[in-house]
Amino acid sequence: MNSSMRVATHAAPVRQQVLVNLREAILEGLFKPGDRLYEQTLCDLLGVSRTPIREALRQLETEELIHIIPNKGPVVREVTRQDAQDIYQVREMLEGLAVRLFAQVADDAAIASLEAAVQGIESCIRQKEYRVLLKRKNEFYDVLLKGCGNKVVYQVLGSLLARVTLLRGTSLAQPERPARSLEEIKKILAAIKARDPDAAYEASTAHIRQAAVAALGNLPTDSKKNFQK
């Protein structure tokens, strides 16, 4: 883990690299929910000073991937069932809108980029590269959000991306889920290529509802509720 997380100090900006590396370490499970993040340990792992570490931790707290506990310090946040329900409800509305808009306004180049992202997802699933799969799915959504033509949707949904990725890892933990997820995404792509915004919206919301069911099925049931739109 040490060598893979170290920051290339000759590249700029260092603080952005630190943020990306720490975020990925959390999303990939190198740091588990409940783990304390010690500044000096992070400095040693990434090969940087405390300043970019502290800046990155503040941003991760804003993204709700960690929280700062008084007299204890930064701790990786746990995702509760209620968190998941709230996130998926917002995601369903905003992502459905983003997909609808993309089908309406995206040019051929953007659609080709989206199709390439889907092919990347399919390749990961076939080769069972599930850690890389999360990155490929993020690439798909990055193309989608950038191409939807609505900056507010891009900003708001983009701010949820890290927490959605955490939940995506939970839902994809089910053996059958990656293949089903791929088929759902292919339906979204097919509707977009057909320039059918309504069908794209329906395919998107169906995909998110299935992802919600899968994710909630893997979370503790102490406050169990059914996911509702």
C-alpha positions in Angstrom: 0.0 0.0 0.0 2.9 2.4 0.7 4.3 2.5 -2.8 0.9 2.7 -4.5 -0.3 5.6 -2.5 2.9 7.8 -2.6 2.4 11.1 -4.4 4.7 12.0 -7.3 5.9 15.4 -6.0 7.2 16.5 -9.4 3.6 16.6 -10.7 1.1 19.4 -9.9 -0.9 20.0 -7.8 0.3 17.8 -5.0 -2.7 18.6 -2.8 -5.0 17.3 -5.6 -3.1 14.1 -5.9 -3.2 13.6 -2.1 -7.0 14.1 -2.2 -7.5 11.6 -5.0 -5.2 9.0 -3.4 -6.9 9.2 0.0 -10.4 9.2 -1.6 -9.5 6.1 -3.7 -8.0 4.4 -0.6 -11.3 4.8 1.2 -13.5 3.8 -1.7 -11.4 0.7 -2.5 -11.6 -0.4 1.2 -7.9 0.2 2.1 -9.3 2.3 4.9 -12.4 0.7 6.5 -15.4 2.4 8.1 -14.5 3.3 11.6 -10.7 3.4 10.9 -8.9 6.4 12.4 -6.7 8.3 10.0 -3.5 9.5 11.7 -1.9 12.5 10.0 1.7 11.3 10.5 0.8 7.8 9.1 -0.8 9.4 6.1 2.3 11.7 5.6 4.5 8.6 5.7 2.3 6.7 3.3 2.0 9.5 0.7 5.4 11.0 1.2 4.1 14.6 1.8 3.9 17.2 4.5 0.9 17.7 6.9 -0.5 20.7 5.0 -1.8 18.8 1.9 -3.0 16.0 4.2 -5.0 18.4 6.3 -6.5 20.1 3.2 -7.5 16.7 1.8 -9.1 15.6 5.1 -11.2 18.8 5.2 -12.4 18.1 1.6 -13.2 14.4 2.5 -15.2 15.6 5.5 -17.2 17.9 3.1 -17.8 14.8 0.9 -19.0 13.0 4.0 -16.4 10.2 3.5 -14.9 10.9 6.9 -15.9 12.8 10.0 -13.8 14.6 12.6 -14.4 13.4 16.1 -13.3 15.8 18.9 -10.3 14.6 20.8 -10.0 11.7 18.4 -9.5 13.1 14.9 -10.5 11.9 11.4 -12.5 8.6 11.2 -13.8 6.9 8.1 -17.5 7.3 8.1 -19.9 4.4 8.0 -22.8 4.4 5.6 -26.1 3.6 7.4 -29.3 2.2 5.9 -30.9 5.6 6.2 -27.9 7.2 4.5 -28.2 4.8 1.6 -32.0 5.3 1.3 -31.5 9.1 1.2 -28.7 8.9 -1.3 -30.5 6.6 -3.7 -33.7 8.7 -3.6 -31.7 11.8 -4.6 -29.7 9.8 -7.1 -32.8 8.4 -8.8 -34.3 11.8 -9.4 -31.1 13.6 -10.5 -29.5 10.8 -12.5 -32.8 10.1 -14.3 -32.9 13.8 -15.3 -29.2 13.7 -16.4 -29.9 10.7 -18.6 -33.0 12.3 -20.1 -31.0 15.5 -20.9 -28.1 13.5 -22.3 -30.4 11.7 -24.7 -31.7 15.1 -25.8 -28.6 17.1 -26.2 -25.5 14.9 -26.5 -23.6 14.9 -29.8 -22.3 11.8 -31.6 -18.9 12.2 -30.0 -20.3 12.2 -26.5 -22.5 9.1 -27.2 -19.4 7.4 -28.6 -17.5 8.2 -25.4 -20.4 6.8 -23.3 -20.4 3.6 -25.4 -16.6 3.3 -24.9 -17.2 3.6 -21.1 -19.8 0.9 -21.2 -17.3 -1.4 -23.1 -14.8 -0.7 -20.3 -17.3 -1.8 -17.7 -18.1 -4.9 -19.7 -14.4 -5.8 -20.0 -13.9 -5.5 -16.2 -16.8 -7.7 -15.5 -15.7 -10.4 -17.9 -12.2 -10.4 -16.4 -13.6 -10.1 -12.9 -11.5 -6.9 -12.2 -14.0 -5.6 -9.7 -11.7 -3.0 -8.1 -11.1 -1.5 -11.5 -14.8 -1.8 -12.3 -15.7 1.0 -9.8 -13.3 3.3 -11.7 -14.9 2.4 -15.0 -18.4 3.0 -13.7 -17.2 6.4 -12.5 -15.9 7.1 -16.0 -19.3 6.3 -17.4 -21.1 8.7 -15.1 -18.5 11.4 -15.7 -19.2 11.3 -19.4 -22.9 11.3 -18.7 -22.8 14.2 -16.3 -20.5 16.3 -18.4 -22.7 15.7 -21.5 -26.1 16.3 -20.0 -25.8 20.1 -20.5 -27.0 21.1 -17.0 -24.2 22.5 -14.7 -26.4 22.3 -11.6 -27.2 18.6 -12.1 -23.5 18.0 -12.8 -22.4 19.8 -9.6 -25.0 18.4 -7.3 -24.9 14.8 -8.5 -21.1 15.1 -8.9 -20.8 15.9 -5.2 -22.6 12.7 -4.4 -20.3 10.6 -6.5 -17.9 9.5 -3.8 -20.7 8.3 -1.5 -22.5 6.6 -4.4 -19.3 4.8 -5.2 -19.1 3.5 -1.6 -22.6 2.1 -2.0 -21.9 0.8 -5.5 -19.1 -1.3 -4.0 -21.7 -2.7 -1.5 -24.2 -3.5 -4.2 -21.7 -5.1 -6.5 -20.5 -7.4 -3.7 -23.4 -9.6 -4.7 -22.1 -12.2 -7.2 -24.9 -11.8 -9.7 -25.1 -8.0 -9.4 -22.2 -6.9 -11.8 -23.7 -8.8 -14.8 -27.2 -7.5 -14.1 -25.9 -4.0 -13.6 -24.2 -4.2 -17.0 -27.4 -5.2 -18.7 -29.2 -2.3 -17.1 -26.6 0.1 -18.2 -26.7 -1.3 -21.8 -30.5 -0.5 -21.8 -29.7 3.1 -20.8 -27.1 3.3 -23.6 -29.5 1.8 -26.2 -32.2 4.3 -25.3 -29.7 7.2 -25.6 -28.4 6.0 -29.0 -32.1 5.8 -30.1 -32.5 9.4 -28.9 -35.4 8.3 -26.8 -35.3 10.5 -23.6 -38.3 8.8 -22.0 -37.0 5.3 -22.4 -33.5 6.4 -21.2 -35.1 7.9 -18.1 -37.1 4.7 -17.4 -34.0 2.6 -17.9 -32.0 4.8 -15.6 -34.5 4.8 -12.7 -35.0 1.1 -13.0 -31.2 0.6 -12.8 -30.9 2.8 -9.7 -33.8 1.0 -7.9 -32.2 -2.3 -8.5 -28.8 -1.0 -7.2 -30.6 0.3 -4.1 -32.2 -3.1 -3.4 -28.8 -4.7 -3.8 -27.0 -2.2 -1.6 -29.6 -2.2 1.1 -29.5 -6.0 1.2 -25.9 -5.9 2.2 -26.2 -3.2 5.0 -27.0 -3.9 8.6 -30.7 -4.3 9.3 -31.0 -2.6 12.7 -33.2 0.1 11.2 -34.5 -1.9 8.3 -36.9 -0.2 5.9 -37.9 -0.9 2.3 -36.5 1.4 -0.3 -39.3 3.6 -1.6 -39.2 6.2 -4.4 
